[in-house]
Amino acid sequence: MTSRILVPVDLDHIDKLDKALDIAGKAAKEHEATVTYVSVIDPVPTASKRLEGHEAQKQLDAFADTQANTHGIRTDDHVLLRGDLHLHVGREIIKAAEDAGCDLIVMASHVPGFKDHFLTSNAGYVATYAPVSVYVVR
């Protein structure tokens, strides 16, 4: 049984997440699970990483509240500021799932392009290395 679902969210591309959000919402409702939305952002040179993270957190909080109301589910969320830009984003997603005690990851993918033949996609990485079930939605 699923009790906690992690959904990675790119705040700049929310319009491309509809299918994944619907699947996660339906699964959460069916299993009475909580959905944890996680956004991994790259810190940009600013006076304070804390301010950048705070703004992203406010946006993600509003997003999670909207999803809770739309699907009638329990949600929580948090923003991860990547400390090492050389690490694969997929590692951050897997760590977030482990830290939150998630037993399912639902994430959107994209149509593969030329660069995907040389670089691993985030969804592919997570599906390969996550210790929990991963549902990749295209």
C-alpha positions in Angstrom: 0.0 0.0 0.0 1.2 3.5 -0.8 1.3 6.0 2.1 3.5 8.8 0.7 4.1 9.8 -2.9 6.9 12.1 -4.0 6.3 14.3 -7.1 9.2 16.4 -8.4 8.0 19.8 -9.5 9.8 22.2 -11.8 8.2 25.5 -11.0 9.2 26.9 -14.4 7.4 24.1 -16.3 4.3 23.4 -14.2 2.2 23.3 -17.5 4.0 20.1 -18.5 3.1 18.2 -15.3 -0.7 17.7 -15.8 -0.6 14.0 -16.4 1.8 13.2 -13.6 -0.1 15.4 -11.2 -3.4 13.7 -12.1 -1.9 10.3 -11.6 -0.4 11.2 -8.3 -3.6 12.8 -7.1 -5.7 9.8 -8.0 -3.3 7.4 -6.4 -3.1 9.5 -3.2 -6.9 9.7 -3.0 -7.3 5.9 -3.6 -4.7 5.0 -1.0 -5.3 7.9 1.4 -1.7 8.9 0.9 0.1 12.2 1.3 1.8 13.7 -1.7 5.1 15.5 -1.1 6.0 18.0 -3.9 9.7 18.7 -4.2 11.4 21.3 -6.3 15.1 21.1 -6.8 16.5 24.5 -7.8 20.0 25.6 -8.7 21.1 28.6 -6.6 22.0 31.6 -8.7 24.5 34.2 -7.6 22.4 36.5 -5.3 23.1 38.2 -2.0 21.5 35.4 -0.2 20.6 31.8 -1.0 18.1 32.0 1.8 16.0 34.7 0.0 16.0 32.6 -3.2 14.9 29.5 -1.4 12.3 31.4 0.5 10.7 32.8 -2.7 10.7 29.3 -4.3 9.2 27.8 -1.1 6.3 30.3 -1.2 5.5 29.4 -4.8 5.7 25.7 -4.0 3.5 26.1 -0.9 0.8 27.8 -3.1 1.2 25.1 -5.7 0.8 22.3 -3.1 -2.3 24.0 -1.6 -3.9 24.2 -5.0 -3.2 20.5 -5.7 -4.7 19.6 -2.3 -7.9 21.5 -3.1 -8.1 20.2 -6.6 -7.6 16.5 -5.8 -8.9 16.5 -2.2 -5.7 15.1 -0.8 -3.1 15.8 1.9 0.1 17.4 0.7 3.3 18.8 1.9 6.3 20.3 0.0 9.8 21.5 0.2 12.4 23.2 -1.9 15.9 21.8 -2.2 18.8 24.1 -3.1 21.4 22.1 -4.9 24.7 22.5 -3.1 26.7 20.8 -5.8 25.8 21.6 -9.4 27.9 18.6 -10.6 25.5 16.1 -8.9 22.7 14.7 -11.0 19.3 16.2 -10.1 18.0 12.6 -9.9 20.2 12.0 -6.8 18.5 14.9 -5.1 15.1 13.6 -6.0 15.9 10.1 -4.6 17.4 11.6 -1.4 14.3 13.7 -1.0 12.1 10.6 -1.3 14.2 8.7 1.2 14.2 11.6 3.7 10.4 12.0 3.4 9.7 8.3 3.7 8.1 8.0 0.3 7.2 4.6 -1.1 6.4 5.9 -4.6 7.8 8.5 -6.9 5.6 9.9 -9.7 7.4 12.1 -12.2 6.9 13.6 -15.6 9.3 12.9 -18.4 9.8 14.6 -21.7 10.0 13.4 -25.3 13.7 12.4 -25.7 15.8 14.6 -27.9 19.2 14.3 -29.4 21.1 15.2 -26.2 19.3 12.4 -24.3 21.3 9.9 -26.3 24.4 11.2 -24.5 23.0 12.5 -21.2 20.8 10.6 -18.8 17.3 12.1 -18.2 16.3 12.8 -14.6 13.4 10.4 -14.9 15.6 7.7 -16.3 18.1 8.2 -13.5 15.5 8.1 -10.8 13.8 5.0 -12.3 17.2 3.2 -12.5 18.5 4.0 -9.0 15.6 4.7 -6.7 15.0 2.1 -4.0 11.2 2.6 -4.3 8.7 2.3 -7.1 8.9 5.0 -9.8 6.0 5.8 -12.2 7.3 7.9 -15.1 4.6 9.7 -17.1 5.2 11.0 -20.6 
